[in-house]
Amino acid sequence: FGSRHVRKSTGDFAFSLRAMATISGRVLRANSLPNKDLFSKDDPYVVVKMFDADGNEAGESRTSVKKGNNVEWDGEESVFNFGNAHLEGRIQFQVWDKDLGPDDLIGEAVVPLSAVPFQETEMLLSLGFSRKLSTAGKKTPNGTITVRVMISNHHNWL
């Protein structure tokens, strides 16, 4: 069943059937994160957000804060589960560094829900590149995040 939106009109009555799903998974690890803190190790955590077909935020989950540039999460603090997800939507993984002041965004990865498999699958995602140039004048990578994710499909009348 693909991601699609079906609209039928019968006289003055219009209805639509949108593909709906439940997205579930776990944040497993983040690797090769750049140093954001000057005098200590980074304190990364992950914010997982789901967006509907119109780009509205439809759910949020967070991991616990870890210490280091190569970190792993296990247990319930790394689980996310979003029901009533539009298959036309997307899921966003943002890695943040916890600070005393405002937290620093390390990087993010966005996956269209239509690209999420129906069986649990481990995905290695790039967190993009830093806006700051290295001493060699090149953009440096923000590291990677590894997640285990799956989609469970169901129908819903809107």
C-alpha positions as CSV (number, residue, x, y, z in Angstrom):
1,F,0.0,0.0,0.0
2,G,1.7,3.2,-1.1
3,S,1.4,6.7,0.2
4,R,-1.5,8.4,-1.6
5,H,-4.5,10.5,-1.1
6,V,-7.8,9.5,-2.7
7,R,-10.6,12.0,-3.0
8,K,-14.1,11.0,-4.3
9,S,-17.0,13.3,-4.8
10,T,-20.6,12.1,-4.8
11,G,-22.9,15.1,-5.4
12,D,-22.5,17.6,-2.6
13,F,-20.6,15.1,-0.4
14,A,-16.9,14.8,-0.6
15,F,-14.8,12.4,1.4
16,S,-11.2,11.3,1.3
17,L,-9.2,8.3,2.4
18,R,-5.6,9.0,3.4
19,A,-3.1,6.4,4.1
20,M,-2.4,6.4,7.9
21,A,0.2,4.6,9.8
22,T,2.0,4.1,13.2
23,I,5.7,4.9,13.2
24,S,7.7,3.2,15.9
25,G,11.4,2.7,16.7
26,R,14.4,3.4,18.8
27,V,17.3,5.8,18.6
28,L,20.4,3.5,18.9
29,R,23.5,5.7,18.7
30,A,25.1,8.8,17.4
31,N,28.7,8.7,16.2
32,S,31.5,11.1,15.2
33,L,29.7,14.1,16.7
34,P,31.7,17.4,16.5
35,N,32.8,19.1,19.7
36,K,30.4,21.9,20.6
37,D,31.6,22.5,24.2
38,L,35.0,24.2,24.7
39,F,35.9,22.9,28.2
40,S,34.0,19.6,28.5
41,K,32.6,16.7,26.6
42,D,29.4,17.2,24.6
43,D,26.1,16.2,26.2
44,P,24.0,15.0,23.2
45,Y,20.4,14.1,23.2
46,V,18.0,13.4,20.3
47,V,14.6,15.0,19.6
48,V,12.4,12.9,17.3
49,K,9.5,14.8,15.6
50,M,6.8,13.6,13.3
51,F,5.2,16.0,10.8
52,D,1.9,15.4,9.0
53,A,1.3,15.8,5.2
54,D,0.8,19.6,5.7
55,G,4.1,20.1,7.6
56,N,2.4,20.4,11.0
57,E,4.2,18.8,14.0
58,A,2.2,15.8,15.0
59,G,4.3,14.3,17.8
60,E,7.6,14.6,19.6
61,S,9.8,12.3,21.7
62,R,13.3,12.8,23.4
63,T,16.1,10.6,24.5
64,S,18.0,11.0,27.7
65,V,21.2,13.1,27.7
66,K,24.5,11.2,27.3
67,K,28.1,12.3,27.6
68,G,30.6,12.1,24.7
69,N,30.9,12.2,20.9
70,N,30.1,8.6,20.3
71,V,27.1,7.6,22.4
72,E,24.5,4.8,22.6
73,W,21.0,4.7,24.0
74,D,19.2,1.7,25.3
75,G,16.0,1.0,27.1
76,E,12.8,3.0,27.2
77,E,14.5,6.5,27.0
78,S,15.3,5.9,23.4
79,V,11.9,4.6,22.1
80,F,9.5,6.6,20.0
81,N,6.0,5.7,18.8
82,F,3.7,8.0,16.8
83,G,0.1,6.9,15.9
84,N,-2.1,8.4,13.1
85,A,0.9,9.3,11.0
86,H,0.2,10.4,7.4
87,L,2.3,8.5,5.0
88,E,2.8,11.8,3.1
89,G,4.5,13.2,6.3
90,R,8.1,12.9,7.5
91,I,10.1,12.1,10.6
92,Q,12.9,14.3,11.8
93,F,15.8,13.4,14.1
94,Q,17.7,16.3,15.6
95,V,20.8,15.8,17.8
96,W,21.3,18.6,20.3
97,D,24.1,19.4,22.8
98,K,22.8,20.2,26.3
99,D,24.2,23.4,27.6
100,L,23.7,25.7,30.6
101,G,22.3,28.3,28.3
102,P,20.4,27.5,25.1
103,D,21.2,24.1,23.7
104,D,23.2,23.8,20.5
105,L,21.8,22.0,17.4
106,I,24.5,19.5,16.3
107,G,22.7,18.2,13.2
108,E,19.5,16.7,11.8
109,A,18.3,14.1,9.5
110,V,14.8,14.0,7.9
111,V,13.2,10.8,6.5
112,P,9.9,10.8,4.4
113,L,7.5,8.4,6.0
114,S,6.9,6.8,2.6
115,A,10.6,5.7,2.8
116,V,10.2,3.9,6.1
117,P,10.0,0.1,5.6
118,F,7.2,-2.1,6.9
119,Q,9.6,-4.3,8.8
120,E,11.9,-3.1,11.5
121,T,15.1,-1.8,9.8
122,E,18.2,-0.2,11.1
123,M,19.0,3.1,9.3
124,L,22.3,5.0,9.4
125,L,21.5,8.7,8.8
126,S,23.9,11.6,8.1
127,L,23.5,14.7,10.3
128,G,24.6,17.0,7.5
129,F,27.6,19.3,7.5
130,S,28.7,22.1,9.7
131,R,28.2,25.7,8.5
132,K,31.6,26.5,9.9
133,L,34.6,25.8,7.7
134,S,37.5,23.7,8.9
135,T,41.0,25.2,8.9
136,A,41.5,23.6,5.5
137,G,38.5,25.6,4.2
138,K,36.1,22.6,4.0
139,K,32.8,21.9,5.6
140,T,33.0,19.3,8.3
141,P,30.4,16.5,8.8
142,N,28.1,16.7,11.9
143,G,28.3,12.9,12.4
144,T,25.7,10.2,12.1
145,I,22.7,8.9,13.9
146,T,21.6,5.2,13.8
147,V,17.9,4.4,14.4
148,R,15.8,1.3,14.2
149,V,12.4,2.2,12.7
150,M,9.3,0.6,11.2
151,I,5.9,1.6,9.9
152,S,2.6,-0.2,10.6
153,N,-0.1,0.7,8.0
154,H,-3.8,1.2,8.6
155,H,-6.6,3.2,7.1
156,N,-8.5,6.2,8.5
157,W,-11.4,8.2,7.1
158,L,-10.8,12.0,7.2
